Amino acid sequence: MSISLWKIPHSEYSISDIEQLYVRLADRLKKISTRYQAVKFATSLAAEDMVITDVIASENLPIEIFTLNTGRLHQETLDMYQLVQEYYKIQIQSVEPDIEQVNQYIQERGLNAFYESEDAKKACCGIRKVIPLNKALKSADAWLTGQRREQAITRTELEFEELDKDRGIAKFNPIFDLTEKQMWAYLQLRNVPIHPLHKKGYPSIGCEPCTRAIKDGEDIRAGRWWWLQQDSKECGLHVMESVEK
């Protein structure tokens, strides 16, 4: 019997609805780029981040876009990296991990040791994602993510603005309140490039060995680190404090 995989959701939003959404998001990003001198945006090239990329590129905002090339990404993600730059005529910085740290991890633990424990997973994510992110944000005074409240149980209380206490900078989640259907309607009605893995049952995309397609009806984060049985599906990039309004 064939398994029904997750599919990009159908939406009944109109072009007018999406135009209003675009204006709202553009206003948010313009205000951020006005408040701060060096704003950076970390993109995974997946759906959420493509919404933000579309606004930044369309409005020609002074926000630097970068991606974490962990060394374990799908070929589809590497292809998407090139496609997005060509489509929008923009430059996306590729931030890579320290090769000596990567090799030391492999020698001491093994290439795929992250399957063995939460500790090994955190160590791998630390080397391939967290440390490179820290390096990329050294010169920033604010950064953006594509997190949404609907994405995970750990994000239901997500706010628009947070304090990145460890890095001493502001952090913004411009699409924190977007629903899944709003997001996909935006991408489709504005003809934004869509990561090919989304069309193969992947609602959430990370490193190749740590991401799989999911069945229809599963939680949208179920394909991330699926061998770990816990509610939290995070890699350590997003540990913040809310900013009091």
N, C-alpha and C positions, 0 to 999 in steps of 0.2 A: 504494500500500500504506500503510495507516495505521500510525503510529508508536505503540508502547506506552510510555506515560509512567510515571514513578515513581509508586508508590501507597503509601499508608500501610500499613506492614507488619501482617500478621496476627499475633496473639499468643495463646499458650495459657496465659498467667498467670491465676491465679484471683483472686477478690476478696480472699481471705485474703492472698495474696502481696502485693497492692497495699496492703492495710491495713498490713502489716509495713513495706513500703517507705515509706509515709507517716509512720509513727512514727519511722523512722530519719532521714528528711529533716527532720521537725519538730524532732527532738532536735538535729541539727546547727545548724539556724537559731536555735533558742533559745539554744544555747551561744554563738553568735556575737553575738547581740543582748545577751547578758549581759556578755560580755567588753568590748564597745565601746559608746560613748555615742551615736555618730551613724553608723549603718549605712545605706547606700543601695544600692538594687538597680536596675541598668540593664536594662530590658526592651525587647526588639524586638517583643514580642507573638507571637513564633513559638513552636513547640512546647516547646523546652527551657525557655524563660522562663515559659511558662504553668504548668509544673510547680511552679516556685518561687513564682510568684504565688499559686497555689492554696494552698500551705502558709502563706505569709505572711498571706493574707486569712483563711483558715480558723482560724488560731491567733491572729489579731489581734496580730501581732508588731509591735514598734516599729521597723519597717524602712521607710524612705521609698522609694517606687517612682517611677522616672522613665523617660521614653523620649526618644530623640533624634529629634525631628521634623526631618529633614534638608531638607525642602522638595522632595524627589524621591521620596517614598514612594508606593506603590500606593494607590489609593483604598480597596482592601480592608483595608490596614493602618490607615488613618485610621478606617474604620468599626469595625475591631476595637478600636481605642483606646477608642471610645465604649462599645462592647458590654461590654468587660471591666470598665470602671468601673461600669456599671449592674448587671452580673451580680453583682459582689462588693460593691457599695456602698462602693467605695473611690475615692480620688483618686490619679490618676497624673499627675505633673508632666510637662508637655511642654517640653522644652529645645530651643531653636531656634538656628541659626547666626546670626552677625552679618551683617545684610543688606548692609552696606557691603563686607565681605570677599567675600561671594558675588558681588556685582555686579562687583567688581574682577576676580575670577577669570574671570567670563564675558566681560568687556570685553577682558581681556588674552589669554585662551586660547580662549574659546568655550564655549557652554553644555555641549556634550558632548565637551570636549577630552580627558576621561579615556580615551576609546577610542584615543587616539593613542600613549600611552606609559605606562609604570609611574610615571614621575615625575609626569605630569599626574593620574593616578589618585590617587596619594598626596596631592597638593596638594588635590584636591577633597575627599577623605576627611578631610584635616586640618581644612579649613574647616568642613565640614558635620557632622563627627562627633567628631574628637579634641578640638578646641578647646572645643566645647560640653560634651563629657564632662568636661574639666578644670574648666570653670566649675561644672558640677553637683556635682563632688566636692570643691570647695574647703572646704566645711564638714564633710566626712565624715572619720571616722577609720578606716573600713573600707568596702569595697564588695563586691557580689556580682555574679557573671556566670552565664550558663547554659551555659558551655562544658562539653563532654564529651570524653573521650579518643577515642571512636570517630568523632568528627566529621571529623577531618582529620589528615593526616600530621604537621602542625605541633603537634598536641595530644596525641600518644600518650604523652608523659611528663608530662602535666598532673597537678598535685597539688591536694589539697583546699585548702591554704593557700599563698599566695604573697606575696612582698613587692613591692608597687608602689613601686619605688625612686624613680621620677620624681616621684610625687605624695607620697611619704613616708607612705603608709598601707598597711594590710593589704588583701589581696584574697583572696576566697574563691570557690571553684567548687563549690557544694554538691552538684551532680549529676555531678561529674567522672567517677564510676565507673558511671553508669547506661548500660545498653546501649540501642540504638535500640528494641528490642522492649519493654523494660521501660518506657521513656518513653511509648511510644504506648499500652501497656496501662494505664498510670497515667491518662493523659488520658481514655481511653475509659471505663474502669470507674469513674472518679470524676466523669464527666460534665463535664469541664473544657471551656470554649469552645476551639474549634480554629480557627485562622486559615484562612479560606476558600481561600487559595492552596495550602495543603497538599493540598487535595482536587483541585487542578488540576495536579499534577505538580511542585510546588515543595517539596522537603524543607528548603531553606535560603532564607530571605527577607531581602532587604536593600532598597536603593533600586531603584525600578522600572527605570531604564535599565541597571542593573548586575546584574540578576537575571533568570534565565529558568527555565522548567520543564526538567527533564532526562528523558532516556530511561531506561527500566527497565534496571538494571544499571550505570548510570554512578555514579561517585563522588558521594556526597551533596552535596559542595561544588562539583561541576562546573558548576552554574548560576550561581556567583558569579564575576564578572569573567572570564567564559569566554573572552574574546578574548586574555587574557594567558596565555602558555604557560609556567607555572611551577607547582611543587608548592605553594608558599605561597599561600594564599587568605585573606589577612588585610588589614585596613584600617589597622592601626596602633594599635588600641585595646588590644591584648593583648601587651605586651612586658614580661615579668615575670621575677623570680628566685624559685626555690623557697625555701621556708623550711625549714631543717634541723630535723628532728624530734629 
